[in-house]
Amino acid sequence: MQTTTAKQLEQHNNHHNNGKKQELQRKLKARHLTMISLGGCIGTGLFLASGGAIHTAGPGGALLAYALIGAMVYFLMTGLAEMAAYMPVTGSFSTYATKFVDPSLGFALGWNYWYNWAITIAAELAAVSLIMKFWFPDTPSIIWSSLCLVIMFLLNILSVKGFGESEYWFSIIKVITVIVFIITGILMIFGILGGEPVGFTNFTIENAPFNGGFLALLGVFMAAGFSFQGTELLGTAAGESEDPEKNIPKAIKQVFWRILLFYILAIFVIGLLIPYTNENLASGDVTMSPFTLVFERAGIAFAASVMNAIILTAVLSAGNSGMYASTRMLWNLAREGKAPKFLAKINKKGVPVNALIATSLVGSLAFLASFFGEGVVYVWLLNASGMSGFIAWLGIAVCHYRFRKAYIAQGKDLNDLPYKSNFYPFGPIFAFVLCTIVILGQNFPAFIGGNIDWYGISVSYIGLPLFLIVWLGYKWKNKTKLVPLKECNLDREYEG
């Protein structure tokens, strides 16, 4: 049975959708939200990068790094859920930063997040061409990348329900793969499948379970952080969710256990079955994916082809989500007067069509940069994007800390919140500290040794000065200040 708020929301939506002014439509159901939050963190990071993490830091080091990042992401998501259930807006943490911290921070976080996902689209287009070469080695890359761009564009322009439905099925494929992998791996560990039982032998070989000490662990920490980026999509999707008060907390509650199950269990299984010294783990080649290696050892025919197809769906899913997130953020910036007005246009199906076209063009232009000058420009763009995800997480932590402070300062009752994070203030503080360590340690090897690698530092850290320039430039131009806690705008608003 719907709550009164949900009924009011529905009436509000119908009024707008039937009127002259077109708005975003609340068409994302609970199952869509759950799969968006889950699918956001299952991708090439798990299917490919996890092998390199185990090879670098050993099975114990990889488990520790992913567990710490997983805990941090959970704290961040519970904080984001608290704000999103209370104020479900498409601008998400960009809007929250404007209301609870400083309008200049909201401006910078919005553009930072748009850029992050627009460049991610370019990265996924490049990845698709590499994946398709597995089956069609002689076909020009541009054909597959163009086809991928068209598919992602069509899935997004149909309607928000079209995006939600496609993401749901993409995520189902990934989830089933991981479950089958874990079951197969457990059967192999006990010798029921694929030969003799291995037990814990690979955890006790030389330098295992931890290899390379603290610096190796720190390096894997970065990789683990990239793997989990995308879980915050739930905040952006809140603006188009049915009954956000109920559905957002429900989706968030499932995130932690699934992160634990899918990442921690999968890495544990890989670490038990494949020695961390195996050079194949460090390969980015799909035929050497840890998932492929385990399935082949289990005697599953065409393991490499099957995993290649699954990784292809993961890449399409990431690109699809990236296009959705960046389009919505750009639309919201235009709506708030922080981007050109024409980008705020919405079609009859509730899709920000101009923002979608602009984002697709930027993503494809960034991808084309990979073909010129040996891809130097593309590498810089990609590195700036890599930093952006962690900056967004840092922003979420700051917003949640300030939101709760302002809520209490204005004499409001915490029991009235639709969803309350149980980890305040530890959660946002822990996430803030960990994100800061990851951002500052992006390329720590460049500082180690006799000669400092200035080029390496420039490439790795380019995203940080860009963010600061946008933030402080807007602050200087508009003379914005930190919003006092008692003046933070806590009026609940619903879009669409």
Secondary structure, DSSP 8 states (H G I E B T S, - for coil): ---HHHHHHHHHHHHHHHSSS------B-HHHHHHHHHHTT-SHIIIIIHHHHHHHHHHHHHHHHHHHHHHHHHHHHHHHHHHHHHS--TTHHHHHHHHHT-HHHHHHHHHHHHHHHHHHHHHHHHHHHHHHTTT-TTS-HHHHHHHHHHHHHHHHHH-HHHHHHHHHHHHHHHHHHHHHHHHHHHHHHTTSSSSS--TTGGGSSTT-SS-SHHHHHHHHHHHHHHHHTTTTHHHHHGGGBSSHHHHHHHHHHHHHHHHIIIIIIHHHHHHHHS-TT-GGGG---GGG-HHHHHHHHTT-TTHHHHHHHHHHHHHHHHHHHHHHHHHHHHHHHHHTTSS-GGGG---TTS--HHHHHHHHHHHHHHHHGGGSGGGHHHHHHHHHHHHHHHHHHHHHHHHHHHHHHHHHHTT--GGGSSS--TTTTHHHHHHHHHHHHHHHTTTGGGGSSSS--HHHHHHHHTHHHHHHHHHHHHHHHHT-----GGGS--------
